[in-house]
Amino acid sequence: MEVLLLKVPSFKFSSPISCCSISTRSSSYVKFGFRRFSSLSVSASSTVNEAVTEPSLASPSLGHTTRPHFPILHQEVNGKKLVYLDNAATSQKPTIVLETLQSYYKAYNSNVHRGIHFLSAKATDEYESARRKVATFINAFDSREIVFTRNATEAINLVAYSWGLSNLKRGDEIILTVAEHHSAIVPWQLLAQKVGAVLKFVNLNQDEVPDIDKLQELLSRKTKLVVVHHVSNVLASILPIRDIASWAHDVGAKVLVDACQSVPHMPVDVQSLNVDFLVASSHKMCGPTGIGFLYGKIDLLSSMPPFLGGGEMISDVFYDHSTYAEPPSRFEAGTPAIGEAIGLGAAIDYLSGIGMQTIHDYEVYLGRYLYERLLSVPNIRIYGPAPSEKTERVALCSFNVENIQATDLATLLDQLHGVAIRSGHHCAQPLHRFLGVNASARASLYFYNTKEDVDNFIQALNDTINFFK
Amino acid sequence: MLSSTFITASHTFLFTQPLNNNNNHSPLTTITHKKLKPPIISSSSIKSQSQNHPILTAPSLPLTTSTITVKLNRLASEFNTLTEPIERVKRLLDYASLLPPFDDSDRVPQNRISGCSTQVWVVSAMDNDGKLWFRADSDSEISKGFCWCLVWALNGAYPMEILHVTEKDLGHVDILGLGLKAKSRINTWHSLLLGMQKAAKDLLIRRELEEKAFCSSMVADDDHGGGVFANGKLSGIGIHGW
């Protein structure tokens, strides 16, 4: 049966387990698919003053075609249709991921790597298949370079305790930026206190992005590690990771990249970037909570001592000592979040089916639209760089409206309009202190948001501002 | 939205620095602020202004833990009658406008309530009768509304009465209809209660220590008067923070 959605050309999910039937609002089951939306790409060279190129009205946007896959988006909150604009905090999950999780627990839940029975073998296969999917997704050289963790925060702590404790000593320097997430700052503070290392922070420049020139100046033979975000969850800016890695390696330093806000939204190639460590969380990329990963170059991981001790990460255990497994098992103590890892694999299949470049292109268009509409709001201050030919912004905006506290804005947007944004410091207190504010509001988009979501948000925002007048 | 302030300058009662006591006053009789007056809003002063605010028009009650509970129940029933979110917000902002002025010098980290996503400051003081009086402020209008409500509910109570208020008592007062019961950074209501309870505990402990010290000095120095408090240590300064 053909419905409007089927006018969009089809595509196939790569894994049989993720072949799905999508229920449309009319409750009919159709095989659904769509082609990569290269025709929706917006010219990357358009400036903020030019009209944002909209996709052709004849074809629905990526947001419209993917929304049916996300049941949670179709509800009312406080009597209004939900407009979910808090994707930088966490993403929603497509039906296929939900079905995969249920299928795991319903059909083959079993502990991995240990049992020889059928269920265990299947669970192990799917778990390791998920690892290979992550490796392929970020173009890691080898799936052994992917360590499953609880989330990106745990992954960073793993590097701090395992690599950091055995490689850093008093006087060694770690370079970060003032815009780092707390999870990319605090583990290094704890490490620095233990070993006597020094943390150096790069400020923002006049464009409100980390000053890369200053970062280069700070690099020296004392620098042992550079910890940077790929995409800022507040400023919406993108750092030149390949260049940073090159400069860091020139002085003998390693690079750890917090890719939580980039991996879900754009193609990320760890070999091309040549980073030493990279972390991301599943829940920000349509996958379940409770699973994330650390990418580490295999020779690095092989040289690192364990982080957590216990079952699974050992080779042999004696009374007074143990020998340890090779990576990645060495860093995966205890029973992992098996279903969640498999769910992450399903999320990766789903995203790959759309195409990360397609997702990125759509978000460039929608993010630009969000920025320009927000600029029209009186007395607004949007943080981060203005988008231009040479400066790209991702699809989020942190902002403040003069004389209205960010949490008041967010509360009323939720209570009176069903619009979900975030307010506070977004786990970036040093950045907010640098910007001279206590808090900001943030609207962050994902590929299932639409132009109408942005329009609804702006209207609600204007209504809320008028309410406070 | 109401913009007038019902508590006049003469009702300001909280302070930021210890008073300079003189030798003629026992610390137990020292008024912590010379202008101390209970900031209970009299029904006659506001009746003409706000017929639709049951809390403001309610008669004053003697303050006990059960009275705090009664007041919280009144808050709950008032906000529960407002079924539309916009009405709840408007009512909360009405109460926010009633907050008395807050000294800039009191907006310091040690007065800040932790656990809030907005900035909330509270100062407190104990009067001669051992009752507590609070003043609070926030950079958020909605949090200001919470401040006014909780200050209204707890003002003039004894420390132990305040300490006996539980999260359960507070839990059914769902002012914004969020249904939020768990501790969370956005739950200013709960964080504010905890902050005020900590202040109550600190003031109670300080009062008890001062009383003990006073009694000791009376025994040691009964012919000369004064003792350790003769030169002006006073009771019940309520500058606190987590």
Chai-1 contact restraints between the chains, C-beta under 6 A:
chainA,res_idxA,chainB,res_idxB,connection_type,confidence,min_distance_angstrom,max_distance_angstrom,comment,restraint_id
A,N78,B,P85,contact,1.0,0.0,6.0,A-B,restraint_1
A,Q405,B,D139,contact,1.0,0.0,6.0,A-B,restraint_2
A,Q405,B,S140,contact,1.0,0.0,6.0,A-B,restraint_3
A,T407,B,S117,contact,1.0,0.0,6.0,A-B,restraint_4
A,T407,B,T118,contact,1.0,0.0,6.0,A-B,restraint_5
A,T407,B,S140,contact,1.0,0.0,6.0,A-B,restraint_6
A,D408,B,S140,contact,1.0,0.0,6.0,A-B,restraint_7
A,D408,B,E141,contact,1.0,0.0,6.0,A-B,restraint_8
A,D408,B,I142,contact,1.0,0.0,6.0,A-B,restraint_9
A,T411,B,I142,contact,1.0,0.0,6.0,A-B,restraint_10
A,Q415,B,P85,contact,1.0,0.0,6.0,A-B,restraint_11
A,L416,B,P85,contact,1.0,0.0,6.0,A-B,restraint_12
A,L416,B,I86,contact,1.0,0.0,6.0,A-B,restraint_13
A,G424,B,S117,contact,1.0,0.0,6.0,A-B,restraint_14
A,N438,B,Q119,contact,1.0,0.0,6.0,A-B,restraint_15
